[in-house]
Amino acid sequence: VFCFVFADVPPLGPMDLPLSLLEMGCSGRCELITHPLPGQPLAPQSTLPHGLPPTNLSLEREVEKQFLQDPAWLPIHDTDFAFQKVTERKVDVDSLLSSNPSPLHSGLSVVRDPTTGMLLDFTEVLLENTGLSAKNSLSLQRQPGPPSESLRGSNTNYPFLPGGMEELTLDQIKTRSEQEEEIDFENSDAFLFYSDVESSPSPKEAGKEDKSKPKENPEEKKKWAIPVDISSPCEDFYKRIPNPAFKWPFELDTFQKQAVLRLEAHDSVFVAAHTSAGKTVVAEYAIALSQKHMTRTIYTSPIKALSNQKFRDFKNTFGDVGLLTGDVQLSPESSCLIMTTEILRSMLYNGSEVIRDLEWVIFDEVHYINDAERGVVWEEVLIMLPDHVSIILLSATVPNAVEFSEWIGRIKKRHIYVISTMKRPVPLEHYLYTGNSTKTQKEMFLLVDAAGNFLTKGYYTAVDTKKERTSKHAQSFGTKSIPQNTSDRAVWLTLLHFLSQRQQTPVVAFTFSRTRCDENARSLDSMDLTTSIEKAEIHSFFQKSLSRLRGGDRQLPQILLMRDLLKRGIAVHHSGILPILKEVIEMLFSKGLVKVLFATETFAMGVNMPARTVVFDSIRKHDGTGFRNLLPGEYIQMAGRAGRRGLDATGTVIILCKSGVHDMADLHAMMMGKPTTLHSQFRLTYTMILNLLRVEALRVTDMMRRSFSESHRDTQAHEKRISQLKQMLASLPPQETEGQLSDILPYYHTVTELQNTREALQQAILESVNGLKALSVGRVVIVNNKQHLNALGVILQVSNDAVNRTFTALIICEKGNEEGDGKGEDNASFPHLYNTALFIPEGPCSHTVQKLKLQDISAITVKTLKVIPDRIIDNYNKRQQPRFRNDPPGQAISTATQELLRLAEANPSGMATLDPVNDLQLKSVDVVEGSMRLRALQDSLRDFNCIHSPTFFARIKERMSVQEELDRLLFLVSDQSLTLLPEYHQRIQVLQSLQYIDSSGAVQLKGRVACQISSHELLLTELLFENVLSPLAPEESAALLSCLVFTQNTQMEPHITNTLKEGIDRVLSVAQRIGQLQRECGIAQTAEEFVGQFKFGLTEVVYCWARGMPFAEIALLTDVQEGTVVRCIQRLDEVLKEVRQAARIVGDSVLGSKMERASLAIRRDIVFTASLYTH
């Protein structure tokens, strides 16, 4: 190729001919041009669209200049020796000292003439909040951080202020912590009290609020959750929203219209509806609104696969959509971002700038908050969201939607509108199926009709048919039973044949074990459900989707097996299937090309994948601890996949009865039962504690107090009652503590303790065998209550009620005090506690028969009397009637009364009583300690002075009961009553002993590293700081860290290198150490349980994968299924990323680059092919 360089050609002189050579294309041919173009001295130099290619005299010189001598291009670390030869870098120390100028504290403002608008002058005005930055403030007024941190934030940033919390100034924080130190809940009578979450607004604010909100009855407790009535149609919808942000090709249901109206008003909503009812409409409208308002929406989902599917759907609808999951980041600048909840949580903690522009957060599948492992993340995110963000919650039908919304409304201090609908667009019919051969293939019995009625007739017919067949079978074949699996196969073949005849495909068959899914699909080798056109379509789609795999990966046994199944219209979907295959199957299924899909429960969580029919292989599943029946919520979620909106009139749900018909009660509970309520799974994690400790203004106790598990704390009502009690205390006469009454307070406390000790002892006596024997008929006891003081009685009857046991007894009393009109109030001073003298009537002795509670019996004596209980009770009851009122008492009663009187006169100063320890043989520590304490307290009572002044006790009792209730309520609204508080202190202790925080709670370097890590933060941080990963090669460290992401047990023993074995031992010893420390600090998990979470079954697999072994060979090294292996390696990549960031914080660049190399080694081939939904 000729290159003409005209750069230095002088302009044309008068002697020069107007000739020019023009190069034709790139072949090197040239043409002579003799007619110059007007206005141009030279003809064009080339036909190439951009002129001639650039030229250079010396390429080598240029490259050297650009790549080797430009210091900006050179890396700072690991500069290779080659660079050193080419250029000596000049050290520029000053560049390290450069810092940004501090922000100006004032600006200029213009003064204009009000009439003409002319500029008159400039004045200086002070600017507020100039010193605020992401490192020192929670306010939205703070300066934005550097662009590189705008998406994920940084772990040194403060979060934005969570909605519903007040931002405190430093002085307030100080006084708050001082107040906390002064409160001593154990010993103090008076508390310093500061307001809780629901503090009442100041009068100024209250006035503001009243104007904006409709006047409410002040007596009513403020309701945050507002249920929306969706029974009547929404007539004025189009009037109220003349130009909606988004239009659908179909008419909206009432519940959707109501939700859209609420979104237009910028309110938060909770929408609970069945799977296919159309909740997505609400999400779509919010996204459209935020695009109209130029704000952003975040859509969170619990599962990565779900995020990918939503990304595709929304991308097709809106275009401007981004995706953030652990391993993928697509167009993060979009107005709608789809992510998993964990990523949103870390964005909130790290103060991401995205939060500023956020208008909506949409939580899909909110019933996932019940997930024990990850439910806590939802609560953290809901608590941490700032005030300006509105919340949209989409959930399956849940019974306690209002209660849940009330909680969110209360912590966010804003109304939430609850829209729940039980309507199904396609009603379901539930059948029992007992067929297992061509003859019996029509044996399908309706159990629940489309209107939702449970039909017992269908159930009994099914039972009869099944019985009849078994008896016939036994007659014809003798009693040999046919093996299970052949009959399984027969049932499936029969059923699917029957369904495809009736055009009831596609079918989803839910099977609760992965191996059974595979076996069932393989057993249908003779079945073909697709036409030749469909076969061609399936083949081309399959080939096209897998074209992105490497040649060897396309020949994996799982892929070949699935290809054969798919061609016949059969497929399998569970966690052991390769992710790319799962996506192919989902796409073919939604196109209607997969006719039968054997799936586990996870398929029910997928996005809109409805079928014509759903079949349940069984209604029992293993949930990790044992087998149990399906819960109504699980059954409804899976059965809800039946019935395609717009295609089917009803959906069919079939339950197979293979071994026999299921129990009717079980079926009824499962089909008609209430779905699972939303329960809080809130628990403390070290990451949460450390993230909140970094920020002075946020306290972990605030987070705990706002959690759903504490939502029962009705602080508003408590506060009202507290102010009432304070007024009551103020109105009571002041307490005299002079002279004789100087020791009245200690006396009161002693009496209270004595009563509590005695009650505990009595309870122990009642619960013991010997105690009950002693308290039997004929036993003489000492009775103390409002009516009697140290009176003797004899037990006549003992009730059978073990909870509130009562004793009917005959008691001696004064003549005229038989009825006990309660005028014995002065007994409230408990003289019997220090005065053991028995009651002896002054006048004639009378008697009464009463039912006594355990509290009324103050002691059990050593004496028993022979009595005839029935006669005594009958005689006494007879004499209670008016006409027998004056009859003399019967023989049995007189004898018993005389005996009791004789005993009392014989022992006037008190009778010998049964001692719980020595006589009743109660040897437990509590009882022994209790009875010793009781004796000590009783002896101490005699020394008090105040017992000589008669009316003292009633007054102090009234005052003290008010004070006690006040103390109790103050305790309830304070942080001290939080359920998780003890565990919080234990975890703080663990963090202090590992030096993650110092004694004052300030986060140290180790703590900053742990903040970066989302799971197993303690173990990973300890491994980092103990240099466990340093001696290992990149592939070995990846293999070692696989124990953090792999959770299954394996049968096969991995073959690994010695350095890896040593690494595993070190990991286990570190885990053991942490586990023991946690146990010592009081955390419930044992060290064995803590160590047991780390499973090393995949170390060999990951090691070989990182060293470049192809996937086909790796799959043979382990009994773990391919899909699980891929998922573990993908999650391992996220762990390696976290370790890399952690190494950067510590400043260990060697480890950082090692993690990067490990990450590169595992990110290849089939494990990291991009999702079909996103590309």
Buried (B, 14 or more C-beta within 10 A) or exposed (E): EEEBEEEEEEEEEEEEEEEBEBBEEEEEEEEEBEEBEEEEEBBEBBEEEEEBEEEEEEEEEEEBEEEBEEEEEBEEEEEEEEBEEEEEEEEEEEEEEEEEEEEEEEEEEEEEEEEEEEEEEEEEEEEEEBEBBBEEBBEEEBEEBEEEBBBBBBBBBBBBBBBBBEEBEEEEEEEEEEEBEEBEEEEEEEBBBEEBBBEEEEEEEEEEEEEEEEEEEEEEEEEBBBBBEBEEEBEEBEEBBEEBBBEEEEEBBBBBBBBBBBBBEEBBBBBBBBBBBBBBBBBBBBBBBBBEBEBBBBBBBBBBBBBBBBBBBBBEBBEBBBBBBBBBBBEBEBBBBBBBBBBBBBBBBBBBBBBBBBBBBBBBBBBBBBBEEBBBBBBBBBBBBBBBBBBBBBBBBBBBBBBBBBBBBBBBBBBBBBBBBEEBBBBBBBBBBBBBEEEBBEBBBBBBBBEBEBBEEBBEBBBEBBEEBEEEBEEEEEEEEEEEEEBBBBBBBBBBBBBBEEEBBBBBBBBBBBEBBBBBBBBBEEBEBBEEEBBEBBEEBBEEBBEBBEEEBBEBEBBEBBBEBBBBBBBBBBEBBBBBBBBBBBBBBBEBBBBBBBBBBEBBBBBBBBBBBBBBBBBEBEEEEEEEBBBBBBBBBBBBBBBBBEEBEBBBBBBBBBEEBBEBEEBBBBBEBBBBBBBBBBBBBBBBBBBBBBBBBBBBBBBBBBBBBBBEBBBBEBBBBBEBBBEBEEEEEEEBEEEBBBBBBEBBEBBEEBBEBBEBBBEBBEEBEBBBEBBEBBBBBBBBBBBBBBBBBBBBBBEEEEEEBBBBBBBBBBEEBBEBEEEBEEBEBBBBBBBBBBBBBEEEBBBBBBEBEBEBBBBBBEBBBEBBBEBBBEBBEEBEEEEEEEEEBBEBBBBBBEBBBEBBEEBEEBBEBBEBBEBBEBEEEEBEEBBEBBEEBBEBBEEBEBBEBEEBBEBBBBBBEBBEBBBEBBBBBBBBBBEBBEBBEBBBBBBBEBEBBEEEBEBBBBBBBBBBBBBBBBBBBBBBBBEBBEEBBBBBBBBBBBBBBBEEEBEEEBEBBEEBEBBBEBBBEBBBBBBBBBBEBEBEEEBEEBBEBBBBBBBBBBBBBBBEEBBBEBBEBBEBBBBBBBBBBBBBBBBBBBBBBBBBBBEBEEBBBBBBBBBEBBBBBBBBBEBBBBE
